[in-house]
Amino acid sequence: MKKYFNLFDLSQEVDYKIEILSGLTVALALIPEAVAFALIAKLSPLTGLYAAFMMGLITSIFGGRPGMISGATGAVAAVIVALSLSHGAEYIFACVILAGIIQVAAGVLRLGKLMRLVPHPVIFGFVNGLAIIIGMSQLDQFKDTAGAWLTGPQLYILVGLVLLTMFIIWGLPKISKAVPSSLVAILTVFGVVVAFGIDTKTVGDITSISGGFPPFHIPMVPFTLETFMVIFPYAAIMASVGLIESLLTLNIIDEITETRGRGNKEAVAQGAANILSGLFSGMGGCAMIGQSLINISSGARARLSGIVASIMLLVFIMFGASLIERMPMAALTGLMIMVAIGTFEWASLRTFNKMPKSDIFVMVLVTLVTAFLHNLALAVIIGVIIAALVFAWDNAKRIRARKRIDENGAKHYEIYGPLFFGSTSVFNEKFDVLNDPDEIIIDFAESRVVDMSAIEALNKLTERYTKVGKKVHLKHLSKDCRNLLKNAEEIIDVNVMEDPKYKLMVDKV
């Protein structure tokens, strides 16, 4: 297949056929997801579909990760459902706009780089938790309208169609990759159901998706401080959840495609999409890892697939609702189960006996919080905090001091390891103030003074030596450590031993 340059990114080539077919597959998969998330948020189904259209279109064109799909998500629905129940849809639209403004500000301030602080075990846990969520969410398709499990022929037909879908998605790529296997599976199951007149659950059994173009609508809420105070907490949480999920999805797609997206650009695009979503009667959203993986696994790598997906979704809403409502839910259920299987990081299971126990604990904890609390932001924050505390604890134990007395009778303490809040207690235990000679030299060639706690530790140490009439020199302080001490000179008063050799080293650097 001949490749052409992508009109939206001249640095990347795109296969138009694969991009269009992938986008069509994603559009079909978006419909039940968007409807389900809108119902979770106690909103009209069209609110979720309009959000999926607007989020997908804007982020596909302007986002920082070609091939990534955005839309209405369960994470956002879980955040705004309380506001929806207490104040109604108009406050949701206002909340979505405010969340978008916060996300744009985060992108402009380049806060996307904070994702560097998310360790790999947290990403593993996040991905595995999402895979479990995606898989468990499909169980509802095996229940009737009353919530009871299907039995008899109804169950057997549904299971058979689901297995057929999964088999095609798994087996077709082994024969040919000319057409996305997900699309072939959906159309095949649809054809089987229609040809044989099989009675099974369809999209139309859930709700109608018929509608028009998303109407422009300024939220009908009082523009007062009271309104702002009502929606701001929800908007702040929605913005943070959306950014965390979007940037983690971006990192996952980066790893799969072995390319690099732009986190700050994605944050701005997500914010702009949410602002427009709120203005065009949508519930807002963020990146969708399931649909993004469908798109990437279908071979899409450029922006065109996301644009096609969002436009086709709108076409289905406006002109093809009657046809799409006949789509068997079994086909979409099988597709999402395969997405869950592909999303799970099976390689993470092999790390249990090979990686530090603390990393395994963080990974499992994040997985459980993500899967069972459905709070993605909380899961990531907990994981990062625990990983940071473990790192601080490990480094606190690594500080060492080699001691010697030179020919002039001065005692040298050669410090190894960082001096920071976690290591100050161990650092202080290294010194024998009463029995040391009159001159003490503390050598920081293999150490760093990191924070205020470290400065205060040095201050207290010099005070102890001063009280017994002894003099302290600091040697081999790096430039950043010197600047730190200089900025805190009103707090600490120490004698810094000048070292010509060290200065020469700094000058050369």
C-alpha positions as CSV (number, residue, x, y, z in Angstrom):
1,M,0.0,0.0,0.0
2,K,1.4,3.3,-1.0
3,K,2.1,5.7,1.9
4,Y,1.4,9.4,1.8
5,F,2.5,12.3,4.0
6,N,0.1,13.1,6.8
7,L,-1.5,16.5,6.2
8,F,-1.4,17.3,9.9
9,D,2.1,16.2,10.6
10,L,4.6,16.4,7.8
11,S,7.2,14.6,9.8
12,Q,5.2,11.4,9.7
13,E,3.9,9.1,6.9
14,V,0.4,7.7,7.0
15,D,-1.3,4.8,5.3
16,Y,-4.7,6.2,4.5
17,K,-6.5,2.9,4.3
18,I,-5.4,1.7,7.7
19,E,-6.1,5.1,9.3
20,I,-9.6,5.3,7.9
21,L,-10.5,1.7,8.8
22,S,-9.0,2.0,12.3
23,G,-10.9,5.2,12.8
24,L,-14.1,3.4,11.8
25,T,-13.4,0.6,14.2
26,V,-12.8,3.0,17.1
27,A,-16.0,4.9,16.2
28,L,-18.1,1.7,16.6
29,A,-16.4,0.9,19.9
30,L,-16.9,4.4,21.2
31,I,-20.7,4.3,21.0
32,P,-21.5,1.9,23.9
33,E,-18.7,3.3,26.0
34,A,-19.8,6.9,25.7
35,V,-23.4,5.9,26.4
36,A,-22.5,3.8,29.4
37,F,-20.3,6.6,30.9
38,A,-23.1,9.2,30.4
39,L,-25.6,6.9,32.2
40,I,-23.0,6.5,35.0
41,A,-22.9,10.3,35.4
42,K,-26.7,10.4,35.4
43,L,-26.8,12.4,32.1
44,S,-28.4,12.0,28.7
45,P,-26.6,9.4,26.4
46,L,-26.2,12.2,23.8
47,T,-24.1,14.1,26.4
48,G,-21.6,11.3,26.4
49,L,-21.6,10.9,22.6
50,Y,-21.2,14.7,22.0
51,A,-18.3,14.6,24.5
52,A,-16.7,11.7,22.6
53,F,-17.0,13.6,19.3
54,M,-15.6,16.9,20.6
55,M,-12.8,15.4,22.7
56,G,-11.8,13.0,19.9
57,L,-11.7,15.7,17.2
58,I,-9.8,18.4,19.0
59,T,-7.2,16.2,20.6
60,S,-6.6,14.3,17.4
61,I,-5.9,17.5,15.5
62,F,-4.0,19.5,18.2
63,G,-2.9,16.9,20.7
64,G,0.7,15.8,21.5
65,R,0.2,12.1,20.7
66,P,-0.9,11.0,17.2
67,G,-2.9,7.9,17.3
68,M,-4.3,8.4,20.8
69,I,-8.0,8.5,21.2
70,S,-9.9,10.7,23.7
71,G,-13.6,10.8,24.7
72,A,-16.0,10.5,27.5
73,T,-14.5,8.2,30.2
74,G,-15.5,6.4,33.3
75,A,-13.0,8.2,35.4
76,V,-14.6,11.6,34.6
77,A,-18.1,10.2,35.0
78,A,-17.2,8.9,38.5
79,V,-16.0,12.4,39.5
80,I,-19.0,14.4,38.2
81,V,-21.9,12.1,39.1
82,A,-22.3,13.7,42.6
83,L,-22.5,17.2,41.0
84,S,-25.0,15.9,38.4
85,L,-27.3,14.5,41.1
86,S,-27.2,17.6,43.3
87,H,-27.2,20.4,40.7
88,G,-28.0,19.0,37.2
89,A,-26.6,19.0,33.8
90,E,-26.0,22.8,33.5
91,Y,-23.6,22.8,36.4
92,I,-21.8,19.8,34.7
93,F,-21.2,21.9,31.6
94,A,-19.8,24.8,33.6
95,C,-17.6,22.3,35.6
96,V,-16.2,20.8,32.3
97,I,-15.3,24.3,31.0
98,L,-13.5,25.2,34.2
99,A,-11.7,21.9,34.2
100,G,-10.6,22.6,30.7
101,I,-9.2,26.0,31.7
102,I,-7.2,24.3,34.5
103,Q,-5.8,21.8,32.0
104,V,-4.8,24.5,29.5
105,A,-3.0,26.3,32.3
106,A,-1.2,23.1,33.3
107,G,0.0,22.7,29.8
108,V,1.1,26.3,29.4
109,L,3.0,26.1,32.7
110,R,4.6,22.9,31.4
111,L,3.5,20.7,34.2
112,G,3.4,17.7,32.0
113,K,7.0,17.1,32.9
114,L,5.8,16.0,36.4
115,M,5.0,12.7,34.8
116,R,8.7,12.0,35.1
117,L,8.0,11.5,38.8
118,V,5.7,8.5,38.1
119,P,7.8,5.3,38.6
120,H,7.4,2.2,36.4
121,P,5.7,0.1,39.0
122,V,3.0,2.8,39.3
123,I,2.5,2.7,35.5
124,F,2.4,-1.2,35.6
125,G,-0.2,-1.0,38.3
126,F,-2.2,1.7,36.6
127,V,-2.3,-0.3,33.3
128,N,-3.2,-3.6,35.0
129,G,-5.9,-1.9,37.0
130,L,-7.4,-0.4,33.9
131,A,-7.3,-3.8,32.2
132,I,-9.3,-5.3,35.1
133,I,-11.8,-2.4,34.9
134,I,-12.3,-2.9,31.2
135,G,-12.7,-6.6,31.6
136,M,-15.1,-6.4,34.6
137,S,-17.2,-3.7,32.9
138,Q,-18.1,-6.3,30.2
139,L,-19.8,-8.6,32.7
140,D,-22.9,-6.4,32.6
141,Q,-23.5,-7.6,29.1
142,F,-24.1,-11.1,30.5
143,K,-27.0,-9.8,32.6
144,D,-30.6,-9.0,31.7
145,T,-32.4,-5.7,32.2
146,A,-33.3,-6.7,35.8
147,G,-29.6,-7.4,36.7
148,A,-29.9,-11.2,36.8
149,W,-27.4,-13.4,35.0
150,L,-28.5,-14.7,31.6
151,T,-29.2,-18.4,31.4
152,G,-30.1,-21.0,28.7
153,P,-30.0,-20.2,25.0
154,Q,-29.7,-16.4,25.5
155,L,-26.4,-17.0,27.4
156,Y,-25.1,-19.6,25.0
157,I,-25.7,-17.4,21.9
158,L,-24.1,-14.4,23.6
159,V,-21.0,-16.4,24.7
160,G,-20.7,-18.0,21.2
161,L,-20.8,-14.6,19.4
162,V,-18.3,-13.1,21.9
163,L,-15.9,-16.1,21.4
164,L,-16.3,-15.7,17.6
165,T,-15.4,-12.0,17.8
166,M,-12.4,-12.8,20.0
167,F,-11.2,-15.6,17.7
168,I,-11.4,-13.4,14.6
169,I,-9.5,-10.6,16.3
170,W,-6.8,-13.1,17.5
171,G,-6.6,-15.2,14.3
172,L,-7.0,-12.7,11.4
173,P,-3.6,-10.9,11.9
174,K,-1.8,-14.2,11.6
175,I,-3.2,-14.5,8.0
176,S,-3.4,-10.9,6.9
177,K,-3.1,-7.4,8.4
178,A,-4.5,-5.6,5.3
179,V,-7.7,-4.8,7.2
180,P,-8.1,-4.2,11.0
181,S,-9.2,-7.5,12.6
182,S,-11.4,-5.7,15.0
183,L,-13.5,-4.2,12.2
184,V,-13.7,-7.5,10.4
185,A,-14.9,-9.2,13.7
186,I,-17.6,-6.6,14.3
187,L,-18.9,-6.7,10.7
188,T,-18.8,-10.6,10.6
189,V,-20.8,-11.0,13.9
190,F,-23.2,-8.3,12.7
191,G,-23.7,-10.2,9.4
192,V,-24.2,-13.5,11.2
193,V,-26.8,-12.1,13.5
194,V,-28.7,-10.4,10.6
195,A,-28.4,-13.3,8.2
196,F,-29.7,-15.9,10.7
197,G,-32.1,-13.6,12.5
198,I,-30.4,-14.3,15.9
199,D,-32.2,-12.7,18.8
200,T,-29.4,-11.1,20.9
201,K,-28.8,-7.9,22.8
202,T,-28.0,-4.9,20.5
203,V,-26.9,-1.3,21.0
204,G,-30.5,-0.1,20.6
205,D,-31.5,-2.2,23.6
206,I,-29.4,0.0,25.8
207,T,-30.6,3.4,24.4
208,S,-31.2,5.4,21.3
209,I,-28.2,7.3,19.9
210,S,-30.2,9.4,17.4
211,G,-29.4,13.1,17.5
212,G,-28.2,16.2,15.7
213,F,-25.1,18.2,15.6
214,P,-23.9,19.1,19.1
215,P,-25.8,22.4,20.0
216,F,-23.7,25.4,21.1
217,H,-24.9,26.1,24.6
218,I,-23.6,28.5,27.3
219,P,-24.2,26.9,30.7
220,M,-27.4,28.3,32.3
221,V,-25.8,28.8,35.8
222,P,-25.5,32.0,37.9
223,F,-22.1,33.6,37.2
224,T,-21.4,34.1,40.9
225,L,-18.7,33.3,43.5
226,E,-21.1,30.8,45.0
227,T,-21.4,28.9,41.7
228,F,-17.6,28.9,41.3
229,M,-17.2,27.4,44.8
230,V,-19.7,24.7,44.0
231,I,-18.0,23.6,40.7
232,F,-14.4,24.3,41.5
233,P,-13.6,21.2,43.6
234,Y,-15.2,18.9,41.0
235,A,-13.4,20.8,38.2
236,A,-10.0,20.5,39.9
237,I,-10.4,16.8,40.5
238,M,-11.7,16.2,37.0
239,A,-8.7,18.2,35.5
240,S,-6.2,16.2,37.5
241,V,-7.8,12.8,36.8
242,G,-8.0,13.7,33.1
243,L,-4.4,14.8,32.9
244,I,-3.1,11.8,34.8
245,E,-5.0,9.3,32.7
246,S,-4.1,11.2,29.5
247,L,-0.4,11.5,30.2
248,L,-0.1,7.9,31.4
249,T,-1.9,6.7,28.3
250,L,0.5,8.9,26.2
251,N,3.4,7.2,27.9
252,I,2.0,3.7,27.2
253,I,1.4,4.5,23.5
254,D,4.9,5.9,23.4
255,E,6.3,2.6,24.6
256,I,4.2,0.6,22.2
257,T,5.1,2.7,19.1
258,E,8.7,3.5,20.2
259,T,8.0,7.1,19.6
260,R,7.7,10.1,21.8
261,G,4.6,12.3,22.4
262,R,4.5,15.8,23.8
263,G,2.9,15.9,27.2
264,N,2.4,19.6,27.6
265,K,0.9,19.9,24.1
266,E,-1.5,17.1,25.0
267,A,-2.5,18.9,28.2
268,V,-3.4,22.1,26.3
269,A,-5.3,20.1,23.7
270,Q,-7.2,18.1,26.4
271,G,-8.1,21.4,28.1
272,A,-9.3,23.1,24.9
273,A,-11.3,20.0,24.0
274,N,-13.0,20.0,27.5
275,I,-13.8,23.8,27.1
276,L,-15.5,23.2,23.7
277,S,-17.2,20.0,25.1
278,G,-18.8,22.1,27.9
279,L,-19.9,24.7,25.3
280,F,-21.3,22.0,23.0
281,S,-23.4,20.1,25.5
282,G,-20.8,17.4,26.3
283,M,-19.8,15.8,29.6
284,G,-16.1,16.2,29.0
285,G,-13.5,13.5,29.1
286,C,-9.9,12.6,28.6
287,A,-7.7,10.0,26.8
288,M,-9.2,6.5,26.6
289,I,-6.6,3.7,26.9
290,G,-8.9,1.0,25.6
291,Q,-9.9,2.8,22.4
292,S,-6.3,4.1,22.0
293,L,-5.0,0.5,22.1
294,I,-7.7,-0.6,19.6
295,N,-6.5,2.2,17.3
296,I,-2.8,1.4,17.7
297,S,-3.3,-2.4,17.4
298,S,-5.2,-1.8,14.2
299,G,-2.1,-0.2,12.7
300,A,-2.9,3.5,13.1
301,R,0.0,5.8,13.9
302,A,-1.2,9.2,12.8
303,R,-3.8,11.9,13.6
304,L,-6.1,10.9,10.7
305,S,-7.5,7.8,12.5
306,G,-8.7,9.9,15.5
307,I,-10.2,12.5,13.2
308,V,-12.1,9.8,11.2
309,A,-13.3,8.2,14.4
310,S,-14.8,11.4,15.8
311,I,-16.4,12.4,12.5
312,M,-17.8,8.9,11.9
313,L,-19.2,8.9,15.4
314,L,-21.1,12.2,14.6
315,V,-22.2,10.7,11.3
316,F,-23.6,7.7,13.2
317,I,-25.5,10.0,15.6
318,M,-26.9,12.2,12.9
319,F,-27.6,9.7,10.0
320,G,-26.9,6.1,10.9
321,A,-28.5,5.7,14.3
322,S,-31.0,3.1,13.1
323,L,-28.3,0.9,11.6
324,I,-25.8,1.2,14.5
325,E,-28.6,0.5,17.0
326,R,-28.8,-3.0,15.4
327,M,-25.2,-3.7,16.2
328,P,-24.9,-6.8,18.5
329,M,-23.4,-6.0,21.8
330,A,-21.7,-9.4,21.7
331,A,-19.3,-8.0,19.0
332,L,-18.4,-5.0,21.0
333,T,-18.1,-7.1,24.2
334,G,-15.7,-9.5,22.5
335,L,-13.7,-6.5,21.2
336,M,-13.4,-4.9,24.7
337,I,-12.4,-8.2,26.3
338,M,-9.5,-8.5,23.8
339,V,-8.6,-5.0,24.6
340,A,-8.5,-5.8,28.3
341,I,-6.3,-8.9,27.6
342,G,-3.9,-6.8,25.4
343,T,-3.9,-3.9,28.0
344,F,-2.7,-6.1,30.9
345,E,1.1,-6.0,31.4
346,W,1.6,-9.8,31.5
347,A,5.4,-9.1,31.8
348,S,4.8,-7.5,35.2
349,L,3.9,-11.0,36.6
350,R,7.5,-12.1,35.9
351,T,8.9,-9.3,38.1
352,F,7.5,-10.8,41.4
353,N,10.7,-12.8,42.2
354,K,13.1,-10.4,40.5
355,M,12.3,-6.8,41.5
356,P,12.5,-5.2,45.0
357,K,9.6,-6.0,47.3
358,S,8.7,-2.3,47.6
359,D,8.2,-2.0,43.8
360,I,6.0,-5.1,43.8
361,F,4.0,-3.7,46.7
362,V,3.5,-0.4,44.9
363,M,2.5,-2.1,41.7
364,V,-0.1,-4.4,43.4
365,L,-1.5,-1.6,45.5
366,V,-2.0,0.7,42.5
367,T,-3.6,-2.1,40.6
368,L,-6.1,-2.8,43.4
369,V,-6.9,0.9,44.0
370,T,-7.5,1.4,40.3
371,A,-9.5,-1.7,39.8
372,F,-11.8,-1.6,42.8
373,L,-12.0,2.0,43.8
374,H,-12.1,3.2,40.1
375,N,-10.1,6.3,41.3
376,L,-7.3,6.6,38.9
377,A,-5.9,9.8,40.3
378,L,-5.9,8.5,43.8
379,A,-4.2,5.3,42.7
380,V,-1.4,7.1,41.0
381,I,-0.9,9.6,43.8
382,I,-0.7,6.8,46.4
383,G,1.8,4.9,44.3
384,V,4.0,8.0,43.7
385,I,3.9,8.9,47.4
386,I,4.8,5.3,48.6
387,A,7.6,5.0,46.0
388,A,9.0,8.4,47.0
389,L,9.0,7.4,50.7
390,V,10.7,4.1,49.9
391,F,13.3,5.9,47.9
392,A,13.9,8.4,50.7
393,W,14.1,5.6,53.3
394,D,16.6,3.7,51.2
395,N,18.8,6.8,50.6
396,A,18.6,7.7,54.3
397,K,20.4,4.5,55.2
398,R,23.1,5.0,52.6
399,I,24.9,7.9,54.2
400,R,28.4,6.9,55.4
401,A,31.4,8.7,57.0
402,R,35.1,7.6,56.6
403,K,37.2,9.0,59.4
404,R,40.9,9.8,59.6
405,I,43.3,12.2,61.3
406,D,46.0,14.0,59.2
407,E,49.5,15.0,60.1
408,N,48.4,18.3,61.5
409,G,46.0,16.6,64.0
410,A,42.8,17.7,62.2
411,K,40.1,15.0,62.0
412,H,38.5,14.4,58.6
413,Y,35.0,13.1,58.1
414,E,34.6,12.0,54.4
415,I,30.8,11.9,53.8
416,Y,29.3,9.5,51.3
417,G,25.6,9.7,50.3
418,P,23.1,12.6,50.2
419,L,22.4,14.7,53.2
420,F,18.7,15.4,53.3
421,F,15.8,15.2,55.7
422,G,15.8,11.5,55.9
423,S,19.5,11.1,56.6
424,T,20.2,13.9,59.1
425,S,19.7,11.6,62.1
426,V,22.2,9.0,60.8
427,F,24.6,11.9,59.8
428,N,24.6,13.4,63.3
429,E,25.4,10.0,64.8
430,K,28.7,9.9,62.8
431,F,30.4,12.6,64.9
432,D,32.1,12.4,68.3
433,V,32.0,16.0,69.3
434,L,33.5,15.7,72.8
435,N,36.4,13.5,71.9
436,D,37.3,15.0,68.5
437,P,40.4,17.3,68.1
438,D,40.1,21.1,68.0
439,E,39.9,21.2,64.2
440,I,37.3,19.2,62.2
441,I,37.1,18.9,58.4
442,I,33.9,17.6,56.8
443,D,34.5,16.5,53.2
444,F,31.5,16.5,50.9
445,A,33.3,15.3,47.8
446,E,31.0,12.2,47.6
447,S,27.9,13.9,49.1
448,R,25.4,16.6,48.6
449,V,23.6,19.1,50.9
450,V,20.1,18.8,49.5
451,D,17.5,20.6,51.6
452,M,16.6,22.8,54.6
453,S,16.8,19.9,57.0
454,A,20.4,19.3,55.8
455,I,21.3,22.9,56.4
456,E,19.8,22.8,59.8
457,A,21.7,19.6,60.6
458,L,24.9,21.4,59.7
459,N,23.9,24.4,61.8
460,K,23.3,22.3,64.9
461,L,26.5,20.3,64.4
462,T,28.6,23.4,64.2
463,E,26.9,24.9,67.2
464,R,27.8,21.7,69.2
465,Y,31.4,22.0,68.2
466,T,31.5,25.7,68.9
467,K,30.2,25.2,72.4
468,V,33.2,23.0,73.2
469,G,35.7,25.5,71.5
470,K,36.3,23.5,68.3
471,K,36.4,24.7,64.7
472,V,34.6,23.1,61.7
473,H,35.5,23.4,58.0
474,L,33.3,22.2,55.1
475,K,35.3,20.9,52.1
476,H,34.5,20.0,48.5
477,L,31.1,21.5,48.5
478,S,29.6,21.5,45.0
479,K,28.5,24.7,43.4
480,D,24.8,24.0,44.1
481,C,25.5,23.2,47.7
482,R,27.5,26.4,48.1
483,N,24.6,28.4,46.7
484,L,22.2,26.6,49.0
485,L,24.3,27.5,52.0
486,K,24.8,31.1,50.8
487,N,21.1,31.6,50.5
488,A,20.6,30.3,54.0
489,E,23.5,32.3,55.6
490,E,21.2,34.0,58.0
491,I,20.3,30.6,59.4
492,I,23.7,28.9,59.4
493,D,27.2,30.2,60.0
494,V,29.9,27.8,59.0
495,N,33.5,28.0,57.8
496,V,33.9,26.7,54.2
497,M,37.5,25.5,53.6
498,E,38.6,26.7,50.1
499,D,39.9,24.0,47.9
500,P,41.9,25.2,44.8
501,K,41.8,21.8,43.1
502,Y,38.0,21.6,43.5
503,K,37.7,25.1,42.0
504,L,39.7,24.1,39.0
505,M,37.5,21.1,38.5
506,V,34.4,23.3,38.5
507,D,36.0,25.7,36.0
508,K,36.8,22.9,33.6
509,V,33.2,21.7,33.7
